[in-house]
């Protein structure tokens, strides 16, 4: 039975990306959002600087997963690499799940595309899983419950 009154745990989540079936990742970093501040003062103002709202900015989404035979993520990256960013844009969402797997908070990202693809590091003496990672940029974030 999940703790209905406690916070959600960070280890159960889904990732949805428009047009991609492969959305299973071992880690996902939900980005922060901020609004810039513009300081402004006119000569007749009191000796205090006014703070005006500036541009909104959003940090990138970082995703990591074990390498499989699927090339979907790499093909998405190649679309961007070849300069076709407009057709590479996708809407994405990270959905946090409760202990029973019921969807909870949802973070939606608009017009996301891969800005960085990192192939796995390999080590013949190690036992770890080969991990590839991608970084997504986006143009807006919205949270819903």
MDAnalysis code that builds the backbone (N, CA, C; Angstrom):
import MDAnalysis as mda
import numpy as np

u = mda.Universe.empty(435, n_residues=145, atom_resindex=np.repeat(np.arange(145), 3), trajectory=True)
u.add_TopologyAttr("name", ["N", "CA", "C"] * 145)
u.add_TopologyAttr("resid", np.arange(1, 146))
u.add_TopologyAttr("resname", ["UNK", "UNK", "UNK", "UNK", "UNK", "UNK", "UNK", "UNK", "UNK", "UNK", "UNK", "UNK", "UNK", "UNK", "UNK", "UNK", "UNK", "UNK", "UNK", "UNK", "UNK", "UNK", "UNK", "UNK", "UNK", "UNK", "UNK", "UNK", "UNK", "UNK", "UNK", "UNK", "UNK", "UNK", "UNK", "UNK", "UNK", "UNK", "UNK", "UNK", "UNK", "UNK", "UNK", "UNK", "UNK", "UNK", "UNK", "UNK", "UNK", "UNK", "UNK", "UNK", "UNK", "UNK", "UNK", "UNK", "UNK", "UNK", "UNK", "UNK", "UNK", "UNK", "UNK", "UNK", "UNK", "UNK", "UNK", "UNK", "UNK", "UNK", "UNK", "UNK", "UNK", "UNK", "UNK", "UNK", "UNK", "UNK", "UNK", "UNK", "UNK", "UNK", "UNK", "UNK", "UNK", "UNK", "UNK", "UNK", "UNK", "UNK", "UNK", "UNK", "UNK", "UNK", "UNK", "UNK", "UNK", "UNK", "UNK", "UNK", "UNK", "UNK", "UNK", "UNK", "UNK", "UNK", "UNK", "UNK", "UNK", "UNK", "UNK", "UNK", "UNK", "UNK", "UNK", "UNK", "UNK", "UNK", "UNK", "UNK", "UNK", "UNK", "UNK", "UNK", "UNK", "UNK", "UNK", "UNK", "UNK", "UNK", "UNK", "UNK", "UNK", "UNK", "UNK", "UNK", "UNK", "UNK", "UNK", "UNK", "UNK", "UNK", "UNK", "UNK", "UNK"])
u.atoms.positions = np.array([
    [0.845, -1.179, 0.000],
    [0.000, 0.000, 0.000],
    [0.893, 1.245, 0.000],
    [0.730, 2.144, -0.976],
    [1.586, 3.339, -1.026],
    [1.242, 4.320, 0.079],
    [2.211, 5.143, 0.405],
    [2.021, 6.205, 1.385],
    [1.300, 7.355, 0.684],
    [0.011, 7.449, 0.846],
    [-0.795, 8.440, 0.127],
    [-0.572, 9.864, 0.628],
    [0.064, 10.012, 1.774],
    [0.244, 11.344, 2.334],
    [1.690, 11.831, 2.275],
    [2.577, 10.964, 1.892],
    [3.977, 11.329, 1.806],
    [4.330, 11.774, 0.397],
    [5.541, 12.231, 0.206],
    [5.973, 12.671, -1.120],
    [6.190, 11.480, -2.060],
    [6.148, 11.755, -3.353],
    [6.437, 10.737, -4.361],
    [7.915, 10.384, -4.301],
    [8.232, 9.159, -4.656],
    [9.624, 8.714, -4.687],
    [10.214, 9.034, -6.061],
    [11.537, 9.123, -6.140],
    [12.200, 9.525, -7.382],
    [12.532, 8.345, -8.302],
    [12.244, 7.114, -7.887],
    [12.674, 5.955, -8.663],
    [11.593, 5.375, -9.584],
    [10.369, 5.923, -9.573],
    [9.310, 5.412, -10.452],
    [8.790, 6.553, -11.300],
    [9.013, 6.440, -12.602],
    [8.566, 7.480, -13.522],
    [8.473, 6.917, -14.927],
    [7.755, 7.630, -15.754],
    [7.635, 7.316, -17.176],
    [8.113, 8.516, -17.960],
    [8.610, 8.257, -19.146],
    [8.952, 9.342, -20.050],
    [8.164, 9.129, -21.329],
    [7.445, 10.149, -21.757],
    [6.687, 10.088, -23.002],
    [7.306, 11.070, -23.985],
    [7.620, 10.576, -25.182],
    [8.151, 11.439, -26.236],
    [7.332, 11.175, -27.487],
    [6.711, 12.217, -28.035],
    [5.901, 12.065, -29.243],
    [6.673, 11.351, -30.343],
    [6.053, 10.342, -30.917],
    [6.627, 9.690, -32.081],
    [7.733, 8.704, -31.797],
    [8.105, 8.503, -30.530],
    [9.149, 7.544, -30.200],
    [8.584, 6.488, -29.258],
    [8.767, 5.244, -29.630],
    [8.295, 4.159, -28.777],
    [9.253, 3.917, -27.622],
    [10.521, 4.212, -27.840],
    [11.547, 3.952, -26.838],
    [11.617, 5.103, -25.847],
    [11.099, 4.866, -24.669],
    [11.104, 5.929, -23.676],
    [11.395, 5.358, -22.295],
    [12.257, 4.379, -22.228],
    [12.631, 3.748, -20.977],
    [14.033, 4.221, -20.618],
    [14.153, 4.980, -19.538],
    [15.440, 5.561, -19.164],
    [15.745, 5.240, -17.714],
    [17.026, 5.047, -17.420],
    [17.423, 4.741, -16.050],
    [17.504, 5.996, -15.186],
    [17.719, 7.147, -15.821],
    [17.685, 8.393, -15.049],
    [17.191, 9.531, -15.933],
    [16.510, 10.442, -15.298],
    [15.981, 11.625, -15.983],
    [16.137, 12.811, -15.051],
    [16.693, 13.896, -15.560],
    [16.836, 15.112, -14.779],
    [15.797, 16.108, -15.252],
    [14.850, 16.428, -14.382],
    [13.826, 17.416, -14.711],
    [14.467, 18.795, -14.555],
    [14.382, 19.617, -15.585],
    [15.097, 20.897, -15.554],
    [14.414, 21.937, -14.675],
    [15.169, 22.980, -14.365],
    [14.593, 24.099, -13.641],
    [14.108, 25.157, -14.634],
    [13.252, 26.015, -14.158],
    [12.723, 27.123, -14.955],
    [12.951, 28.406, -14.172],
    [13.270, 29.485, -14.878],
    [13.494, 30.754, -14.194],
    [13.085, 31.923, -15.081],
    [12.831, 33.034, -14.445],
    [12.546, 34.283, -15.151],
    [13.662, 35.260, -14.836],
    [14.191, 35.857, -15.875],
    [15.246, 36.839, -15.688],
    [14.707, 38.107, -15.030],
    [15.614, 38.877, -14.480],
    [15.257, 40.134, -13.826],
    [15.983, 41.270, -14.539],
    [15.225, 42.300, -14.899],
    [15.796, 43.483, -15.529],
    [15.728, 44.608, -14.509],
    [16.874, 45.181, -14.188],
    [16.900, 46.303, -13.251],
    [16.771, 47.599, -14.041],
    [15.906, 48.492, -13.540],
    [15.600, 49.715, -14.286],
    [15.381, 50.859, -13.306],
    [15.847, 52.013, -13.679],
    [15.630, 53.196, -12.857],
    [15.623, 54.429, -13.744],
    [14.624, 55.283, -13.538],
    [14.566, 56.571, -14.231],
    [15.145, 57.635, -13.308],
    [15.555, 58.742, -13.881],
    [16.184, 59.811, -13.108],
    [15.302, 60.376, -12.008],
    [13.977, 60.385, -12.204],
    [13.070, 60.950, -11.203],
    [12.640, 59.920, -10.163],
    [13.052, 58.670, -10.322],
    [12.676, 57.612, -9.375],
    [13.382, 57.825, -8.047],
    [12.811, 57.271, -6.986],
    [13.538, 57.283, -5.703],
    [14.855, 56.517, -5.872],
    [15.758, 56.640, -4.938],
    [17.066, 55.999, -5.098],
    [16.995, 54.475, -4.897],
    [16.068, 53.857, -5.604],
    [15.885, 52.410, -5.567],
    [15.734, 51.906, -6.998],
    [16.307, 50.781, -7.278],
    [16.193, 50.185, -8.604],
    [14.910, 49.365, -8.661],
    [14.144, 49.553, -9.747],
    [12.952, 48.721, -9.955],
    [13.367, 47.401, -10.564],
    [12.665, 46.361, -10.207],
    [12.922, 45.025, -10.751],
    [11.769, 44.670, -11.684],
    [12.093, 44.480, -12.966],
    [11.104, 44.120, -13.974],
    [11.353, 42.680, -14.425],
    [10.280, 42.041, -14.869],
    [10.409, 40.665, -15.346],
    [11.127, 40.634, -16.683],
    [12.066, 39.718, -16.794],
    [12.802, 39.533, -18.044],
    [12.324, 38.288, -18.776],
    [13.206, 37.695, -19.551],
    [12.875, 36.509, -20.335],
    [12.824, 35.255, -19.464],
    [11.958, 34.327, -19.849],
    [11.918, 33.021, -19.198],
    [13.017, 32.150, -19.795],
    [13.608, 31.298, -18.971],
    [14.592, 30.357, -19.495],
    [14.407, 29.000, -18.812],
    [14.795, 27.957, -19.529],
    [14.609, 26.591, -19.056],
    [15.911, 25.831, -19.277],
    [16.358, 25.115, -18.258],
    [17.562, 24.312, -18.443],
    [17.205, 23.040, -19.212],
    [18.218, 22.282, -19.574],
    [18.029, 21.114, -20.415],
    [17.596, 19.888, -19.622],
    [17.003, 18.933, -20.317],
    [16.605, 17.648, -19.758],
    [17.732, 16.658, -20.084],
    [18.228, 15.953, -19.089],
    [19.267, 14.957, -19.319],
    [18.677, 13.574, -19.066],
    [18.879, 12.673, -20.028],
    [18.324, 11.321, -19.948],
    [19.437, 10.301, -20.180],
    [19.413, 9.219, -19.405],
    [20.398, 8.149, -19.578],
    [19.677, 6.819, -19.646],
    [20.217, 5.912, -20.481],
    [19.639, 4.579, -20.591],
    [20.689, 3.588, -21.031],
    [20.430, 2.332, -20.769],
    [21.310, 1.272, -21.235],
    [21.178, 1.112, -22.746],
    [22.291, 0.849, -23.409],
    [22.301, 0.681, -24.857],
    [21.582, -0.617, -25.232],
    [20.720, -0.545, -26.244],
    [20.018, -1.711, -26.785],
    [20.222, -1.738, -28.297],
    [19.563, -2.654, -28.975],
    [19.651, -2.731, -30.436],
    [18.872, -1.610, -31.131],
    [17.985, -0.941, -30.414],
    [17.174, 0.122, -31.005],
    [18.047, 1.332, -31.385],
    [17.760, 1.905, -32.538],
    [18.496, 3.090, -32.988],
    [17.606, 4.336, -33.034],
    [16.420, 4.278, -32.424],
    [15.484, 5.405, -32.478],
    [16.079, 6.713, -31.976],
    [16.726, 6.685, -30.820],
    [17.308, 7.911, -30.263],
    [18.415, 8.446, -31.157],
    [19.257, 7.552, -31.646],
    [20.341, 7.988, -32.508],
    [19.802, 8.579, -33.809],
    [18.775, 7.972, -34.375],
    [18.170, 8.501, -35.605],
    [17.553, 9.882, -35.355],
    [16.976, 10.075, -34.174],
    [16.430, 11.395, -33.813],
    [17.576, 12.409, -33.797],
    [18.705, 12.016, -33.183],
    [19.877, 12.876, -33.142],
    [20.373, 13.196, -34.547],
    [20.419, 12.225, -35.445],
    [20.905, 12.429, -36.809],
    [20.036, 13.456, -37.535],
    [18.729, 13.443, -37.288],
    [17.845, 14.451, -37.888],
    [18.287, 15.853, -37.499],
    [18.627, 16.044, -36.226],
    [19.110, 17.345, -35.753],
    [20.492, 17.635, -36.337],
    [21.355, 16.655, -36.305],
    [22.724, 16.811, -36.794],
    [22.744, 17.254, -38.263],
    [21.786, 16.783, -39.033],
    [21.695, 17.136, -40.447],
    [21.006, 18.477, -40.676],
    [20.606, 19.149, -39.597],
    [20.060, 20.492, -39.699],
    [18.555, 20.592, -39.800],
    [17.838, 19.479, -39.681],
    [16.375, 19.503, -39.795],
    [15.729, 19.569, -38.412],
    [16.019, 20.635, -37.677],
    [15.533, 20.777, -36.307],
    [14.007, 20.881, -36.259],
    [13.408, 21.552, -37.239],
    [11.952, 21.710, -37.213],
    [11.225, 20.373, -37.198],
    [11.667, 19.405, -37.988],
    [10.981, 18.109, -37.981],
    [11.409, 17.252, -36.792],
    [12.492, 17.625, -36.106],
    [12.960, 16.871, -34.941],
    [12.249, 17.288, -33.659],
    [11.529, 18.400, -33.677],
    [10.878, 18.878, -32.451],
    [9.775, 17.911, -32.017],
    [9.770, 17.579, -30.731],
    [8.772, 16.676, -30.157],
    [8.291, 17.253, -28.829],
    [7.082, 16.908, -28.460],
    [6.621, 17.208, -27.113],
    [6.996, 16.014, -26.243],
    [7.391, 16.294, -25.019],
    [7.823, 15.233, -24.112],
    [7.208, 15.476, -22.743],
    [7.129, 14.421, -21.954],
    [6.609, 14.545, -20.590],
    [7.287, 13.524, -19.691],
    [7.581, 13.938, -18.469],
    [8.034, 13.032, -17.419],
    [6.882, 12.921, -16.438],
    [6.439, 11.677, -16.189],
    [5.309, 11.424, -15.294],
    [5.824, 10.640, -14.103],
    [5.651, 11.190, -12.906],
    [6.083, 10.504, -11.689],
    [4.963, 9.575, -11.246],
    [5.325, 8.351, -10.881],
    [4.347, 7.333, -10.484],
    [4.408, 7.099, -8.976],
    [3.247, 6.719, -8.394],
    [3.261, 6.341, -6.981],
    [3.733, 4.893, -6.873],
    [3.728, 4.341, -5.674],
    [4.253, 2.990, -5.442],
    [3.468, 1.919, -6.181],
    [2.196, 2.181, -6.515],
    [1.378, 1.209, -7.248],
    [1.443, 1.418, -8.756],
    [2.174, 2.437, -9.208],
    [2.282, 2.709, -10.629],
    [1.215, 3.648, -11.171],
    [0.461, 4.290, -10.291],
    [-0.557, 5.249, -10.711],
    [0.117, 6.584, -11.019],
    [-0.211, 7.195, -12.179],
    [0.411, 8.477, -12.528],
    [0.129, 9.570, -11.502],
    [1.149, 10.359, -11.231],
    [1.044, 11.489, -10.318],
    [1.412, 12.775, -11.051],
    [2.296, 13.573, -10.476],
    [2.697, 14.821, -11.118],
    [3.272, 14.580, -12.513],
    [2.959, 15.506, -13.408],
    [3.367, 15.397, -14.811],
    [4.077, 16.685, -15.211],
    [5.273, 16.555, -15.772],
    [6.044, 17.698, -16.264],
    [6.091, 17.598, -17.786],
    [5.494, 18.571, -18.456],
    [5.420, 18.552, -19.918],
    [6.374, 19.585, -20.506],
    [7.025, 19.196, -21.615],
    [8.014, 20.041, -22.275],
    [7.619, 20.225, -23.728],
    [7.660, 21.446, -24.186],
    [7.207, 21.809, -25.525],
    [8.387, 21.944, -26.489],
    [8.222, 21.398, -27.697],
    [9.191, 21.541, -28.788],
    [10.611, 21.110, -28.398],
    [10.722, 19.927, -27.819],
    [12.026, 19.407, -27.400],
    [12.758, 18.764, -28.576],
    [14.084, 18.889, -28.560],
    [14.929, 18.213, -29.546],
    [16.280, 17.922, -28.921],
    [16.967, 16.921, -29.468],
    [18.253, 16.496, -28.912],
    [19.332, 17.506, -29.279],
    [19.993, 18.047, -28.264],
    [21.112, 18.960, -28.522],
    [22.451, 18.264, -28.301],
    [22.413, 17.090, -27.672],
    [23.660, 16.380, -27.380],
    [23.375, 14.885, -27.293],
    [24.178, 14.108, -27.971],
    [24.108, 12.647, -27.892],
    [25.467, 12.152, -27.411],
    [25.473, 11.341, -26.364],
    [26.723, 10.832, -25.796],
    [26.697, 9.310, -25.840],
    [27.540, 8.728, -26.692],
    [27.646, 7.278, -26.804],
    [28.284, 6.720, -25.528],
    [28.124, 5.424, -25.269],
    [28.634, 4.858, -24.018],
    [30.152, 4.784, -23.978],
    [30.682, 4.872, -22.751],
    [32.093, 4.589, -22.507],
    [32.199, 3.082, -22.286],
    [33.206, 2.466, -22.843],
    [33.363, 1.013, -22.736],
    [34.621, 0.673, -21.946],
    [34.547, -0.412, -21.183],
    [35.666, -0.843, -20.348],
    [35.655, -2.366, -20.300],
    [36.647, -3.002, -20.902],
    [36.696, -4.460, -20.978],
    [36.912, -5.114, -19.616],
    [37.364, -4.348, -18.612],
    [37.594, -4.936, -17.294],
    [36.422, -4.709, -16.341],
    [35.425, -3.966, -16.777],
    [34.305, -3.649, -15.907],
    [33.132, -4.603, -16.076],
    [32.134, -4.437, -15.217],
    [30.931, -5.269, -15.262],
    [29.678, -4.433, -15.483],
    [29.832, -3.128, -15.663],
    [28.680, -2.235, -15.746],
    [27.942, -2.316, -17.073],
    [26.806, -1.684, -17.098],
    [25.969, -1.595, -18.288],
    [26.474, -0.444, -19.152],
    [26.468, -0.629, -20.471],
    [26.844, 0.441, -21.399],
    [25.705, 1.451, -21.419],
    [25.997, 2.697, -21.050],
    [24.986, 3.739, -20.913],
    [25.181, 4.802, -21.990],
    [24.088, 5.136, -22.695],
    [24.116, 6.281, -23.604],
    [23.255, 7.373, -22.988],
    [23.583, 8.616, -23.283],
    [22.797, 9.707, -22.722],
    [22.487, 10.727, -23.809],
    [21.379, 11.424, -23.599],
    [20.992, 12.507, -24.499],
    [20.631, 13.715, -23.657],
    [20.757, 14.855, -24.264],
    [20.340, 16.095, -23.624],
    [19.308, 16.745, -24.542],
    [18.159, 17.079, -23.969],
    [17.092, 17.706, -24.729],
    [16.981, 19.175, -24.351],
    [16.839, 20.025, -25.344],
    [16.477, 21.419, -25.105],
    [14.986, 21.530, -25.397],
    [14.348, 22.534, -24.828],
    [12.907, 22.688, -25.036],
    [12.546, 24.158, -24.881],
    [11.309, 24.485, -25.216],
    [10.892, 25.878, -25.199],
    [9.771, 26.175, -24.224],
    [9.623, 25.354, -23.233],
    [8.618, 25.620, -22.212],
    [8.305, 24.393, -21.393],
    [7.991, 24.619, -20.123],
    [7.697, 23.539, -19.188],
    [6.406, 23.869, -18.447],
    [5.595, 22.845, -18.240],
    [4.344, 23.019, -17.489],
    [4.173, 21.810, -16.566],
    [3.756, 22.073, -15.337],
    [3.500, 20.988, -14.390],
    [2.016, 20.877, -14.162],
    [1.524, 19.629, -14.181],
    [0.131, 19.374, -13.821],
    [0.098, 18.226, -12.826],
    [-0.964, 18.155, -12.049],
    [-1.041, 17.122, -11.002],
    [-1.664, 15.859, -11.509],
])
